[in-house]
Amino acid sequence: MSATAKLSLFLAVLLPLTWTTTLPTGTSAAATSTAFKVQESYETTTGPSSTSKTDEDDWRDNTLIYQILPKSFQDSNGDGLGDLQGIISRLDYLVDLGVDTIRLSFIYSSSQVGLGHHILNHTDIDPIYGDFTDFYELINKAHDKDLKVILDIIPNHSSDQHKWFLASVNDRSPYDDYYIWADGKIKNNKIVPPNNLKSTYDDADGSAWTWNMKKRQWYYHKFHYTEPDLNLRNQDVVAEILNIFDFWLEKGVDGFCICGISYLSEDKYLLDKLLEENLKQRVSNYDYDDDDDDDDDDDDDDEDGFSMNVLDKASLLNEFREHIDKWVEANNNNKSILLIGEINESDDKISSYYGADPTFSLINLSLVTQLNNVSNAQDIKNLINQSLTYLPNGATTNWMLSNQDYSRAASRLNPDLLDGLYMITLLLPGQASTYYGEEIGMLDGNISVIYTINTNTSKQKGRKYFTSIRDNVRTPMQWDNTTSAGFSTNKYTFLPVNSNYKRINVNEQLRDADSNLEAYKKLAILRKNPIFTDGDYELEAINNDKIFILKRSLGNDTCIAIINFGSSKETVNLTALYPNLEEDLQVMVDSSNANVEKENDEDGDDDIENDAFVLAANAAAVLCDKDDFKEFPFETTTDDDTPTDDDPDDDDDDDNADNDNDSADKDNDDKDNDDKVDDDKSKDSDKNDDDEKDDDEKKTTTSSSSEHDSNTELSTESSTNTRQALLFIILIHLVLVLFLIAHEEKTLHTILRELKRVLTTFYQ
C-alpha cells in the first residue's frame, strides 16, 4: 500500500477513536500521566503558544527570551562564522526548548571588532550574516512558529568609520554636534584631555578621550577608541535613533533591547572625577555633583560626591517607548512591541528608570554580577527581595544568569546548582532571559590572548585578533560531537570551539532524561502555568542558609521550588514552614542529582514527605500539589524525539574512541528497543486475552449489571451514543474509501477487504 493509502487508513481509525473516547459516559480518558503539560485551556506544545495569552500584551509580561550572538550560534555556509540562515535552521530547536522570543545581538553592518558594537550602518545587515532576504525569511518563519524576534540596539556610540562621525570630523552640519568634542586643557605646555574620565578599555593611558588630528579636538569614548559616543543631548541625534526604530519595525521585528543604558548620558560640564582606585572601573555610572548646583535633594548621595545621573536617561527611555507606541498607532498595527533595557546599576537607582506607567522592563543583572560560587540561600533571597521591593507597581523585571560580557553561570557558579538556578530565574515573577548555551551548561572557553583566524575567506585568512576575557563567553554553540561541535563544517571557526564539546553538547543531552537541557525544557513549559504567570511569591532561606525556597501560589494552587546550596544532604520540614500546605505534593521537575526520597500512597502516586523532604547536596526540585493540577493535566515527556546516534564520524583521529563508545551505546539502545518491542507484544497479547475474557463476561451478565470498568466496556446508558459512534465511523470510512479509489490504482475488492478488516478490528 502506498504512503497516501496508509495515511488515509490511519486517519480513518484515529479520528473515530478520538471521537468515541470523548463520549459523555462509558469511557474515561487515561489521565494518569503526571508531568509537563500546560493547563487544558492552553495549547499543549513544547514551544510557545499564542493561545496561552489572553491578549496581545500578555506576551511581554512573561516572555522567555533566548539571546543569540549570530556569529556564534550556527554557521550555514562553512566559513566559520554564524549567520542568519544558521539561525533559521535551528528554529525548531528553539521551539522545542520552549522559549518565546529570540533576541538577536548586533546584526548591523560593522567593522566586526569585538562583538559588532562598532556599527557602520544601523539600517543595514552585515554581509557575514546574510542580507535582507535572509532576514525576512527568519522573521516570517519565526512568526510562523509563534516566536517573536527582537534586536539589540546600542544608542551610546557608533563606529569611528560611521558616515556620521566622518562628517562630524569634517564639521559638516548638522553632524558636527553628533558626537562629544572638546578642546582639552593646556598642562605643562601640552594639550591634554578635558578631564580624567577613564575608558572601559585601557587604551594608551586609559583616557576616555582620543585626539583627532584633522578636527584638532578630543572626542569622548566610554568604550574602545573606535567607538565614539553619540551626543544624545542633541535632539537631532535622538531623532536619528527614533528613525532606526521605525526602520526595523517596518521590517517586522517585535521589539528592541537597549544596551548600555548606564552610559547614555555624559557629564554635561565635563568635570574631572574624584577618582579613587576602587572607583576607576565604576566611574562610568556616575556624574559628579557640580558645586554650583542649587539642588539640595541629593543628601543621600555617596560620600565621595558621586551620584547617579538617572533622570536624563529615564527621560530618553520614555521618549523611545512613546515613539514606538505612536508608530504602532500610526500604522494601525495591533502588535505589542517589547522594549527592554540592559543596565548594571543598584536596584534603588534602577527603579527611577520606570515611568509612572512603565511599559518597558529592565534586565536584572544582580544574579549575573553579584552571585559567585560561595553565595548561599540568604544571599539569593536578599538579591531577589531587593530587586522586587524597588520594582514599581505594574512594572516587569527580567531575570538573567549570564550574558555576553560576564562569565557563564556554569563557570562562575557551582555547575551542580545549574538546574536549581534555572528554577529561580524561570519561575520568578516576570520575564526571563537565557544566554545561548546556558541551557546545556556551556562553560567559558579557553582562548589565549591572541587567536589566529584561518577561514576560507582571503580577507580573514591569517588575521590575528586580540581577544579579551569576554571572548571566552562568546565561543560557538555546541550542538554535537562532530567537527566544530556541529556549529560549522569548517575546522577553523572565528573563535575556537570549547575543547569540552564532545561531553557538553545538545545531542548528548537530548539522549539524557536527567540532563540540564531536559530540566530547562520542563521548566520552560511549567512557567506558562497561571501559578507562575499570575501567582504570588514567597522566599525563604532556612537550614542555616543552605536551603532556598521559592513558593508560588494562585488561590489554593501551590508550587514550591527548593534548592540546596549546601555541600551535604538536607532535610526540609515543609509542614512546619507552611502549616496549611496540602498533604500530597509531587515532584514536577528535579535536578539530575536530586535523589528525591518518595513514598507511594494508596493511589499509587509518588508523594514526597512534607515533614521530611530530603534533598541531596546542590540538588533542586519543584513540588506541586497534585490536586491543584487535576484541572490542568500534565503530560509526561517521552524520549520519542531523542535523536539516534547517527552523527557522522569526526575527521580527527582522536574521535575513534568516542565513535566506539557511541556504537556501543547504539547497540545497547537497539537491545533495549528489541526488549521494548517484546514487552509491547507481550502486553498486546495480554490485552487481547483480557478483551476475550471481558467478552465472555459480557455474555453472562444481565442488563442490570451494576458497575463496569469505564476503560474496557460501555455502560448500558451509553448504548445510543455507541450506535451513533459506529454509524459515524462507517460514514468516515466510506468517505475515505472514495478517496482511496480516486487516488490509488486498486481493485474495489482489495479496498473493501481492507475496510472490512479495519472495521472488524475496531468493533472487536
N, C-alpha and C positions, 0 to 999 in steps of 0.2 A: 504493500500500500504506500502511496506517495506521502510526502510530508503534509500536503494540504489535507488529504483524507484523514490522516492520523489526527491532525489538529482539530478537524471538524468533529470527529467522533469523540475526541477528548472533551471538547466543549459540550457536546451533546450529553455526556454523562455528568460533567461538572456542574453545569448550570441547573439542571433539575435537582441534583443532590443538594446544591446550595439553597435552592428554593424550599425544598421539603424540610430541611433542617431548621427552617425558621417558622414552622407551624406552631400555633399557639399552645397546643397541648400534645402530649405524647412523646415529645423529644426534648432534649436539653443540650445546650452547647457544652462541649468539653472544656469547661472554663477552669481547668485545674492548673494551667500554666501560671508561673509566677516569675516575672522579671520585668522586661522593659518594653512596655507599650504605652504610649500616651493615652490619656483618657478617651472614652469612647466617642465623644463629640469632636475629637481631634483626629487628623489624618495619621494613620499608623505607618510611618516610614522611618528609615534610618537617617533621613535628611530633613531639611527644613520643610515645614508645612504651612502653606498660606492659609489653610483652613483653621489653623490653630490661633489665628488672630481675629479678634472681634472687630477691629477696624484697622485702617492703614497705619495709624500712628503707633500701634502696639509693637510693631517690629523694631522700632527704635528704642523702646524701653528695655527690652530684654534680649536684644540680638547678641548672638555669639559670633565674634569676629575672628577671622583667621588671617593673620598678617603674612604676606608673601613678599619676599625680595625676589623680583622677577629674574634677576641674574642668577639666583641661587636655587630656584625651585625645580625646573625641568628644561633641559636642552632638547630641542626637536630636530636640529639640523646638524649636529655633530661638531659644532665649532667651539664647544667647551663653555658656552655661555647660555644661561637660561633665557627663555623668550616667551612671548605671548602664546604661540602655538603649543609650547610645552605645558603651559598652564591649562589651556583648553583640553589637552589630552588627559589631564588629571582632575577634571571637574567631577567625574563620577566618584573619585576617591573622596573629594570634599563633601559630596552629598552623603556618602556612606559614613563619613566621620561625624556628621550631624551639625556642622557649622551652618550659620545663616548668611553670613556676609564675608566677602573676600575684600581684604584691604591690600591694594597694590602700592608698594613703596617705590615711588620715583621712576616712572617710565618715560619721563620727559627727555628731550634732546639734551645731552650733557657731554662734558669733556671726559666723563667716566673716571674722574679722580675720586677715590673713595666709593661711597655708596651711590653716587649720582646726584649729590647735592649741588654740584657745580652746573647749574641749569643754564643752557644756552637759549632755549626757547620753551616757554611754559605751555605753548599750544601746539607742540609737535612731539611725536614719539621718536625715541632714539632708534635708529636703524638696527641696532643689535637686537632689539626686542621684536621688531617687525614693523608693520605700517598700520594705517587706519583700517584697512580691510581686515587684518588680524584682530584689531581692537573691536570692531563692530561684531565680528564673529564671537569673540569672547563675551561681550556684553549680551548678545542675543542668546547664546547657548547657556550662559549662566542664568539669565532670566527664565529661560525655558525650564530650568531645573530648580526654580524658586530660590536662586541665590542672588543676593544683592552684591553690587560691586562699588566700592568707594576708592578714592585716590588720595594718597598723601600729597600735601601741598605745603611748602615752606615759604611764607611771605617774608622771612627775615632777610634773605640775600639772594643774589644771583651769581653766575659765573663772571669773572673779570673779562670774559670774552663775549658776554651778552651784548646785544646791539644797544641796549640802554646804557650800559657802562661805557662802551666805546664812544657813544655820543656825548656822554657826560664828561669824559676826558677832554673832548674837543669843544666843550662849552656850548653845545648846541641846545637851544631852548626847545622844549621845557626840561630836557634831560639833565641839564647842568645841576639841578637840585634833586635828582632822583636818588642820590647817594649821600653819604655823610662825609663832607670835605671840611678840612680845617687847615689853617696856615701854619699852625705849630707855634713854638716859642723859641727864643734865642737863649741859649745857655752855653757859656764859655765860647762865645763866638760861633756856635754851631746851631743849625736849625734842628730842634728836637720835637718829638710828638707833642700834641697839645695837652696830653695828660698821661698818667701812668697806667691806664687801663691795660689789662693783660688779655692776650688771646688764649682761647682754649688750647690751641696748638702753640707750642713754644717755637714760633718762627723767629730765627735770628735771636734777638734779645728778649723774645717773649712779648713784645709790644703788640697791642691790638691795632696799631697804625702802620701803614706802609706808604712810603713816599713814592709819588708818581712824578717822574721826571718831566713828562710833557705838560701836565697841568701845573706842576710845581706846587702841589699841595699834598697833604696826607689824607688818605681815605681809611675809614674805620672798617674793621672786620673782626667780629667776635670769634669767628672760627678761622679757617685757613685763609692765607692772604689772597688766594684765588677766589674767595667768596666774599666780595664786598657787601656790607649791609645796606639794604634799601632804607631810604628815609621815609618811614611810614607816618611821619608828621606832615608830609606833603600829600595833600588830597589828590593830586594827580597820580601819585604812586598807588594810593588806595584804590582809585578808580581803575587802574591797570589790574590790580588783584581781583577786583569785582568782575572785570571783563573775562578774566581767566576762569572764574567760577562759571560764568554764563557759557563760555565755550564748551566746557566739559559737560555741563548739564544738558546742553543740546545734543551731545554725543550719547546721552543715555545713562550716565553714571548716577548712582543712588546717594552720593554724599561725598564728604571730604574729611580727612583727618588733618588738622592744623598742627604742624610740627614746630618745635622750638618756640613755644609761646613765651617762655620766660625771657627771651631775648628780643622781643619785638619792639620795645621802646628803649631808647638810649638816654643817657643823661643830657638833657637839653642845654645844660650850662657847661658841659664838657669840663667838669671839675675833677681835680685829682681825687683819687680814692685814698682813704687812710688804710693802707693795706698792712695786715699782719700776715705772717707766714701761713697760718691756717686758714686765711680768707682768700688766698690768691686763686684757688680753684673755684671759689664760690662767688667771686666778685660780680660775675655777670648777672646775678639775680637781684642785685641791689642798686639803689640810687642814693647818693649822698644827700643828706638834708642841707639845703642851702642856708647859710647863716642869715640871709635876708628874708627867708620865708616867714611870713606872718602867721602861718597856720600853727596853732598850738595843740592840735588834736593828736599829735604823734608822741604822747608821753610814754607809750608802751614800746617805743622803738628800741632796738638793741642798743646796748650801752656804747658800742663802737661807733654810733652815729649813722648806721646804715638802716634803710627802711625799704620795703618792697614798693616798687612803682607799679601798682596794680591798676589804678583807675584808667590810665590811658589804654592799657592792654585790654581790660574788660570792655571798655567802650568800643574798641576796634572789633573785638569778637562779636559784640552785639550788632555792630554795623554789618558784619559778614552775615550773621543769622537773618537779620531783617532783609538784607538784599536778596538772599536766597529765597526767603518766603515770598517776597514780591515777584521774583522771577516765576515761581510756581503759579502764583495767582495770575500774572500777566499772560502766561502761556496756557491758561485753563487746564493746568496739569493737576491730576489728583494724587500725584506722588507725594510722599512724605520724605523729605531729604534729610539724611543724617549728617549732623555736624558734630564731630568730636575733636578734642584737643589733647595734645601730649604735653604735659607740664610737670616739672620737678620742683615743687615748692611745698612749704608746710601747709597742712590742712586748713589752718585758720586763714591763711592768705588765699588759698585756692577757692574758698567759699566766696570770696569777693568777686571772682570772675563770673559767677552766675548772676543773671539779672533777676528782676522781680518775678518774671515768668520764664524760668530757664527752659529753653528748648534745645540746648546742646549739652553734651556731657564731656567730662574731662577724664582721661585715663589716669587711674590711681596708680602711681608708681611706688607707693610706700612699700608694697610687698617685693618690689624689684630692688629698691635702693637700701632698705633698712633691715631686710631679713638676711641672716647668714646661717652657717652650719651649726651654730650654738644657740640659735633662737629657740625659745620654749613656748609652751602654750600661752602663758601670760603675755609674752611679747606679741604673739599673733593677736590675742584678744585686744590688747591696748591699741595696736595699729588699726585694726578694723573699727573698734569703737570710736577712736578719734576721727577717723575718716567719715564715718556715718553721722557722728554728732555734729560736725560742722557742715554737713550737706544740707543745703536749704530745702524746705518743703517743696515737693514736686520735681526736684532735680534728680538726675540719674548719674551714677558713677559707673566706672568701667574698670574691672579688676584684671590685673595682668601680672604674670610671674617673670617674664623676660621680654627683652626687645633687642633691637639691632645694635644697641650701644652698651649693653651690660652682659656680664657672664650669664650663660644659660643656667636655668634653675637646677638641672641635674648636676651641674659642675659647681655652682655657687652654694647649693644646699645639699643635704643628705639625699642621694638618689633614691634610697629606700622609702623616703617620705613623699615621692612624687605623686603617687595616687592620692594620698591624703591632701596634698596641696591642690590638686585638681578639684577635689571635693569642696575645698574652701572657695576657690575662685569661681567655679561653675555653679555653685549652689547658693552663694550670697545674693542678696537683692541687687538688681541692676544688670548692666551689660557685663560681658566678659570678653577678653581678648586672648588669643593664643598665638604665639610666635611660631612660625613654621618649624616643624621638627620636634617641638616640645611634647607633642602627643606620643612620641616614641622614646622620649628621654634622650634626645641627642645631646652630646657633650660638646664642650668647647673644642675647637680644633687645636692642632699643634703646629701652627705655621711659624716659620722662622721670621726674623726681622725683614729679610729680603727674599722675595719669592720670584722666580723667573717664569713668566708666562711663555708657553710654547704651543700655540694653537695653529690651526691650518691657515689662518689669515696672515698675510705677509705684514700687515700693519702692526700686528701684535706679536709676531714671532720673535722670540728672544728678548722682548721688552722686560725690564726689571721694574717691579713695583715695590715701593717701600710700604710696608704694612704696619698697622698698629695692632694693639691687642684686640681691637674691635673686630678685625677680620676673622678672628678665631670663632666668633659667634655668627659669621655670615657664610660659612662653608656650605657646599652643595648638599641638598636634601638627599637623605639616604633611603633609597627605595628597595634595593635588593642587594644580593651579594655578587652581582656581575660587574663588568667594567665600570669604574667610576660610580659605583653604588647605584647603577641604573639611572643616574642623573644625565649621563651623556654617553654616547658611544666612543667618545674621544678620551684617551687616557690622560690627556693634558687639559685640565679644566682651569678656569680663571683663578680659582683658589683650589688648593689640594683638598681632596675628599678626606674626611677624618679616617684614620687608619683602623678604627674600630667598626667600619661599616658592615663587615661580614657578620658581626654579632648584633649590632643595633641597626635594624632597617625595618621598613614597613612589612615586607613579605614575611620576614621571620616572625613578627609579632601577630600578623594575621593568623598564623598557624597555632598561636598560643592563646588559649582562652583566658589565661591569667596575666596577660601582658599589659603594659601601660596603655597601649593603643586600645585594647578591648575595654579597659576600665574607663578610658576617656569617652569612647563611643556610648557606653551605657549612661554615663553622667550627662552627656550632651542631650540624650533623649529624656532622661529623668527631669532635667531642668525646665523642660517645656510644660511640666505639670503645674496647674494653678497654685499648688502649695508653694512652689518656688518662684513663680512669676508674680503672684499677688499676696503671698502669705507674710506673716510677721516673722521676726527672727529673735533668737536669744543666743548669747555667747557665754560660755563657761570655761574656766581653766581650773582643773581640780587635780587631785593626786599629786600634790607638790609641783604643780605647773607642768606635769608631764602629759596630762590628757586635755586636749582641746575639744570642745563640743559646740557644734552649730545646730541649733534646733529651729526648724521652720514649721510653722503651723498656720492653718487656714480653717477657721471654725473648729470642728472637732478632729480635723485631719492633721496628722503629725508625722514628720520625718526628722531623724536625728543623725547627723554626721559626727563620728567620733574618730579622732586622730591621736595616736600615741606618739608623742615626741620623745618618749623615754627610751633608754637603751635596754630595758628589760620588760617582761610581761607585766601587764597591769590589769587589775580587776576593777570594774566600774559598777557602782550601785546606782542604777538609773532610777530605781524606785525611791530612794532617799532624796535624789535630786529633783525628781518630778513625781510627787505623791499621786497625782491624778492620771498618771500615764496608764494607758491600756495594758492589759496583761500580755497580749500577743504582739510581738514585734518580729519582723523577718529581716534578714539581710538582703537588701536590694542590690547593693554594689559593695564589693570589698576588694581590698588590695591583694596582690598575689601572695603577700606574706602575712595575711590576716590570721589564718589558723583559728577561725572562729569556732568556739565550742557551742554546740547546739543540743537541744533536747527535742525529741519527737513527741508532739502532743497527740491526743486521741484522734484528731483529724488527719494525722499524717503529715502535717506541715512542719517545717523546720523553724521553730521558735527559739529565740535566744532567752537566756535567763535575765530578766530585768534587774534583779538584785545582785547578779554576779556575772556580768558580761565580761569575758576575758578577751583581751586583745594583745597580740604579740608585739614585741618591740618594733617601733616605726611603722606599725600596721594601721590600717584605717578601714572603716566600714560605714555604710549608710543604712540605717534601720528605719523601717516604716511599719505602722500599724496595718496589718493585712486587711482588717475590716474596712479601713478607710479607702482601700483600693479595689473593693468589690465592684463599685460603680465605675471605676476607671481601670478596667482589666489590663494587666501587663502580660507581655508575651516573652517567653524565654528566647533569647537569641540562640541561633544554631550555627554550626560550622559549615552550612551549605555553601557559603560564599568563600570559604577558605581556599586559597589558590593551591593547586598542586605544585609539586616541586619540579617544574619544567623550565626553570631558568637555564639559559644557555651557559655552557661552560665558560669560565673566565679565561682570558688569554694568558694570565700569569701562571707559571708552573706551580706556585705555592697554593693554587686553588684545588689541586688534586685531592688533598685530604678533605677539604670541605665538600667536594663533589662526592667522594666516597661516603662521607657521613650522610649527605643528602640522599644518596642511593639507598643506604641502609635504612634511613628514615622512611623512604618511599616504600621499601619492601615491607617494613613494619606496618605502614599505613595500609598497603594492599592486603596484608594478612588481616588487619583489623577490619577492613572493608568486607573481606570474604566472610569473616566471623559474623559481621553485622548482617550480611545477606542471609547466612544460615539461620541466624536468630530471627530475622524477619520472616523467613519461610516457616520456621517453627511456630512463630506467633500466628501467622496466617492459617496454618494447619489447625492450631488450637482454636482459633476463632471460628473456622468452618465447623469443627466438631461442636463447639458451643452453640453455633447457629442451628445445627441439625437437632441438637438436644432441645433447644428452645422451641423449634417447630413441633417436636413430639409433645412437648409440654402444652403447647397451644391446643393440640388436638384433644387433649384430655381434660382441659379446663373448661368451665362453663362461662356463659356470658356475664355471670355475676362475680367473676374473679375479682378480687379486691385490688391489689396494687401490682403493677408491672414495672420492671426496670425501664426507666424512660430512655435509656440508651440502646435497648435491644428490641423493643416491641411497641407498637402503637396502642394507645388506650382505646376502649370502645367509643368514647366520646369523640375521638378524632377520626372515626371511620369515614365520615363525609369528606373531611379535609383530605384524607388519604386518597379517596377515589378522585377527587379533583386534582390532586397532585399527579396521579398516574395518567389522567387524561392530558394534563399539561405536558407531561413527559412525552407521551405519544405524539402530541402535536409538534413539539420541538424536534423530535426525531424525523417526522415526516418532512418538515421544512428542510432539515439538514440532508435528508436523502435526496431531495430535489437538487440541493446544492451540489451534492456529490455527482449526481447524474450529469449536471451541467458542466462540471469541471474535470471529471475523471472518465477515462475510457474503460468502463467496467460493464459487465453484464448486469441486468436487473436482478438476475438470480443471485449473483455474488453480493450485491448491495443488500438485498432482503435478508440473506443469510447473516450478514454482519449485523444488521439491525435486530434480527431475532436474537442473536447471541447477546448483544448488549442489553436488550430489554429483559431477557431471561435472567441474566446475571443480576441486573438491578432488582428485579422483582423478588428473586431469592434472597 
